[in-house]
Amino acid sequence: MEGNRNIPEQTMVVLLAAGKGTRMGRSDTVKVCFEIDAVPAINRQISVFKRRKFSRFLVVVGAMADQVLETVSKEHPGVLFVHQEPQLGTGHAAKIAVEALQSIGYKGYVLVTMGDKYIEDEALGALVDGYVKQRADMALLTIPKTQFTEASAGRVFVAEDGQALDIVEKVDIARQMIVDDLRGILSKGAPITGREVMAIVARHISRPEKQEAAVAELVALARSGGKIDPKKLDQALQAEKYNLEIGGKRYVGRQIDKLAAGVNPSLYLMHSDVFYQGVGMIRGDNAQGEFYITDMVRLLAGVRDLGGVPRYRVRAVAVEHPQWVQSFNSPDELLVIQDYVRKKRLEGRKTRAAASRPRLKPTQYVTVAQWLAKLDAGRPAMKRWLRTIYGPHEDLHQQKCKDLRCVLECYGKRFGMDEKVCIVRAPGRVNLMGRHVDHRGGMTNFLAIDRETLAVVGLRRDDKVVAVNTQPRKYKQVKFSISELMGRMGWSDWIDFVNSDWVRNIVYLSAGNWGNYIKAAFLRLQHRFQDVRVRGVNIALAGNIPIAAGLSSSSTIVVAALQSAIALNNFDLTSQQFIDLCGEGEWFVGSRGGAGDHAAIYLGQRGKIAQVGYLPFRVEKMIDAPADYQVVIANSHVKAAKSASARDEFNSRIASYNLGMTLLKQRCPEIAGTVEHLRDIDPDKLGYPTSDVYRWLMRVPEKMTRTDFRVMLSKEHQQLMESCFATHAEPAIYHPRGVLLFGIAEILRSRMCVELFEAGRVEEFGGLMKISHDGDRVSRSGADGEYHRVESDLGDEYIQRLLGDLASESPQRVLRAQLFMQPGAYLCSTPEIDRMVDIACRTPGVAGAQIAGAGLGGCIMVLARQESVPALRRALTQDYYRPRGLDPAALPCVAVEGAGLAEF
């Protein structure tokens, strides 16, 4: 099969445009020529196809053929036309197209759709990608149900093995649900009245005229309103239309509703041989005598070889955005599309960069020389800015002025003192509770700290980015072109782009390069706004956040780079859009984490703890940090680089989350429909006791291999498995039960954080820090004083003990068995980190300690009373740093403002 790149060039696009469109209310204009934002619908559609490299078109015309031919040919010469007469439906139009293509001996791919649609580029990219990835013989797009899509389009029924079996009309599903409800009453032998029958009918079909058309026999029986003879009702229900079969099997209405989740917007892609075969089987044996192209799905899916195996792989390609393909059959439906397109165009103008200069204030954007003069003058505006950002810490103010001067001089020497620049600062972060759960819908509880990245940035005329560092021997110059890195391919989805061989090769050849985080920001922005050329920058960077220490030094580079790109290119994004782009941008380097670090860096407030929720993103609460406690960061000097084996470890945990959750829902059907994210597994919200959560977890093995996942998960999850496995090298073992238990418990702990601080229960919170760290712990101290690896033990016996504790009448045992008290097994610590946490926790006045950041090295964070900080630093120096010949690195943190532009 051809790759995505070549398929458009080898495809004939067949546009069915023969319909009159009588519901549009105008006899002088055929439907495909109605304008969408001043462009005829069919011309707009052909332009979209051409942007996606499709170049061959066959338009089937019928009613007002001359108008269609003239409209299209004026803008798109070279399009082929064929006439349909009489017009006997979409299937008949497809037969006309087949005759025309076969007459010219056409061999290649065929993409069939209707000429009266609004289609966005992403829909075509998704269809081609889905066709290739699913190795389909025929692929059809599906979009989500909305009040607009569900009304006029059929639903694509996809069997559990992934085969699309049929396109089922909404009325057929509603009819089957009515029948199911009535049969349920009959099976109980209960009497039923006509009034009750009509109530059931109205529940599923609201409009009287549609009730008459869909269930005329039932309406007739119910007209009297009195009791209905059960035998007559049962006899009526034996009619063929009340016994819907799909793929030779009968289904109840709710099964159909579940398995036919996607709406058919009528975009089909296949090879010409499949197209010819499928269209050839379409018959007009219905009351209207018309031929329907939707029948092709059912007919192709039903073809079997001699062994009874389906000959054709008919696959649905689901997209999340119903706006990507929109249809209209009436003026009001066209108006909805018009409003959408105009709103999108206006929003695009707001975000589109101005061609001349950045729209920044003189307090934000002046020459390097002018910034240096401001530092020398030390005027009140600068002092106010320093106090606003860093608080009343004069020593820190002086250090920040030195850091600003250093990075400004670095920029000036490389790019010129007369260049206009902005200054962006992005602080490191500490997440007090809620590690590894932001991408599971959990919460983080963070504060931004005074260790930070500073960037001086000036706008270029081209799309190149040139970056230098104040430590040039350690960090070599970075230079790249945004357009060249994006490649020649238009990608339908960011994840497709970052997973592509093109990007993997780029990252592989520059593994560990600090410039990859700058690339991540600019490429994500350019990918998001593909109709705007993002202009490049010159950038000088400085930072004092320890590298690979779990304080998000790399994420601060992404935040600083993206913020400078947005400011200088005049983009206008919401906080959520900005944070999402940062998190997704960092996927470029290979990790698959969430946006929690970027949210902390961007949203931090001086002296505050911020509680932030995810999926959807929201700031839950801001509270004052406890005044009598100090957060101390202590560096283990064990680097946790996001590359090579470390990245494999991180991504294997994400795979354990994704696949473990999928297996849990597969084996626990009672919650499958109500649990979307891991955070939804909450006994209080689900209405189940905690003991049931433990019983559900027992259905997920403690340890699994890739082979185990492939055997235990149903075929419909094949694509999910392969995409998860593609992010990391194969480990000897996965720990899905331990990872799920950690995540469920950590999400509950993260919710409790603010409540405990507000109540002054800091010591209790410190206890949760210790439990949380035990979820990452990989070693414990032995009798010899050395730290030895320990294996997690979350087998069935462990779970049974928890069930026993819950059932006991002992308050201590019941408390110990609560979900938030469980460490689980995420296993991302190191023996060095475990030792440091234990040293800190032995120190009087320390409430708690745990690993900071994603793990596999880096720092610990300690919550200690102010007066205990000197003793803590002495203990770490004596028991950890000095025996290893390491420089002591235990630093009290100042909570500062989140990322932003310097303004003074």
Buried (B, 14 or more C-beta within 10 A) or exposed (E): EBEBEBBBEBBBBBBBBBBEBEEBEEEEBBBBBBBBBEEBBBBBBBEBBBBBBBBBBBBBBBBBBEBBBEBBEEBBEEBBBBEBEEBBBBBBBBBBBBEBBEEEEBEBBBBBBBBBBBBBBBBBBBBBBBBBBBEBBBBBBBBBBEEBBBEBBBBBBBBEEBBBBBBBBBBBBBBBBBBBBBBEBBEEEEEBBBEBBBEBBEEBBEEEEBBEEBBEBBBEBBEEEEEBEBEEBEEBBEEEEBEBEBBEEEBBBEBBBEBBBBBBBBBBBBBBEBBBBBBEBBEBEEEEEEBBBBBBBBBBBBBEEEEEEBBBBBBBBBBEEBBBBBBBBEEEBBEBBBEBBEEEEEEEEEBBBEEEEBEBEEBBBBBBBBBBEBBEEEEEEBEEBBBEBBBEBEEBBEBBBEBBBBBBBBBBEBBBBEBBBBBBBBBBBBBBBBBBBBBBBBBBBBBBBBBBBBBBBBBBEEBBBBBBBBEEEEBEEBEBEBBEBBEEBBBBBBEBBBBBEBBEEBBEEBEEBBBBBBBBBBBBBBBBBBEBBBBBBBBBBBBEBBBBBBBBBBBBBBBBBBBBBBBBBBBEBEEBBBBBBBBBBBBBBBBBBBBBBBBBBBBBBBBBBBBBBBBEBEEEBBBEBBEEBBBBBBBBBBBBBBBEEBBBBBBBBBBBBBBBBBBBBBEBEEBBEEBEBBBBBBBEEBEBEBBBBBBBBBEBBBBBBBEBBBEBBEEBBBEBBEBBBEBBEEBEEBBBBBBBBBBBBBBBBBBBBBEBBEEEBBBBBBBBBBBBBBBBBBBBEEEEEEBEEBEBEBEEEBBEBBBEBBEEEEEEBBEBBBBBBBBBBBBBBBBBBBBBBBBBBEBEBBBBBBBBBBBBBBBBBBBBBEEBBEBBBEBBBEBBBEEEEBEBBBBBBBBBBBBBBBBB
